Amino acid sequence: MSTPFVGMIAGMALAFAGWFGGFGAFLLVAAFGALGWVLGRWVEGGGSVRDVRDVFERSRR
């Protein structure tokens, strides 16, 4: 998928969340979208999913 297409899908998801769920839903969708983008870029750059799991396990101790 091209970057403009992914951006369009993200914009449509935010628009639907804002229209049907209000501003709180808009912010929640935007926050989860940003988190997904950051994790995706990190994994794409050479990070591993195991490293993310280890971070969450360390915080529980």
C-alpha contacts under 8 A as a table, 3 or more apart, distances in Angstrom:
res1	aa1	res2	aa2	distance
1	M	5	F	6.56
1	M	6	V	6.81
2	S	5	F	5.35
2	S	6	V	6.42
3	T	6	V	5.16
3	T	7	G	6.13
4	P	7	G	4.99
4	P	8	M	6.11
5	F	8	M	5.01
5	F	9	I	6.30
6	V	9	I	5.13
6	V	10	A	6.20
7	G	10	A	5.07
7	G	11	G	6.07
8	M	11	G	5.05
8	M	12	M	6.15
9	I	12	M	5.09
9	I	13	A	6.20
10	A	13	A	5.11
10	A	14	L	6.25
10	A	33	G	7.63
11	G	14	L	5.11
11	G	15	A	6.09
12	M	15	A	4.96
12	M	16	F	6.15
13	A	16	F	5.23
13	A	17	A	6.13
13	A	29	V	7.65
14	L	17	A	5.06
14	L	18	G	6.02
14	L	26	F	5.71
14	L	29	V	6.34
14	L	30	A	6.71
15	A	18	G	5.11
15	A	19	W	6.00
15	A	26	F	7.52
16	F	19	W	5.07
16	F	20	F	5.93
16	F	21	G	7.73
17	A	20	F	5.49
17	A	21	G	5.16
17	A	22	G	6.73
17	A	23	F	7.98
17	A	25	A	5.50
17	A	26	F	5.07
17	A	29	V	6.99
18	G	21	G	5.48
18	G	22	G	4.69
18	G	23	F	5.51
18	G	24	G	7.82
18	G	25	A	6.18
18	G	26	F	4.61
19	W	22	G	5.92
21	G	24	G	7.09
21	G	25	A	5.10
21	G	26	F	7.11
22	G	25	A	5.57
22	G	26	F	6.37
23	F	26	F	4.90
23	F	27	L	6.26
24	G	27	L	5.21
24	G	28	L	6.23
25	A	28	L	4.98
25	A	29	V	6.10
26	F	29	V	5.32
26	F	30	A	6.13
27	L	30	A	5.00
27	L	31	A	6.04
28	L	31	A	5.13
28	L	32	F	6.23
29	V	32	F	5.26
29	V	33	G	5.96
30	A	33	G	5.02
30	A	34	A	6.10
31	A	34	A	5.15
31	A	35	L	6.18
32	F	35	L	5.00
32	F	36	G	6.08
33	G	36	G	5.11
33	G	37	W	6.12
34	A	37	W	5.02
34	A	38	V	6.17
35	L	38	V	5.19
35	L	39	L	6.18
36	G	39	L	5.20
36	G	40	G	5.94
37	W	40	G	5.10
37	W	41	R	6.11
38	V	41	R	5.24
38	V	42	W	6.12
39	L	42	W	5.01
39	L	43	V	6.13
40	G	43	V	5.24
40	G	44	E	5.98
41	R	44	E	4.96
41	R	45	G	6.05
42	W	45	G	5.07
42	W	46	G	6.72
42	W	47	G	5.60
43	V	46	G	5.43
43	V	47	G	4.41
43	V	48	S	5.58
43	V	49	V	6.94
44	E	47	G	6.93
47	G	51	D	7.08
48	S	51	D	5.47
48	S	52	V	7.11
49	V	52	V	5.24
49	V	53	R	6.46
50	R	53	R	5.05
50	R	54	D	6.17
51	D	54	D	5.06
51	D	55	V	6.36
52	V	55	V	5.21
52	V	56	F	6.61
53	R	56	F	5.31
53	R	57	E	6.26
54	D	57	E	5.02
54	D	58	R	6.11
55	V	58	R	5.24
55	V	59	S	6.45
56	F	59	S	5.20
56	F	60	R	6.64
57	E	60	R	5.34
57	E	61	R	6.94
58	R	61	R	5.57
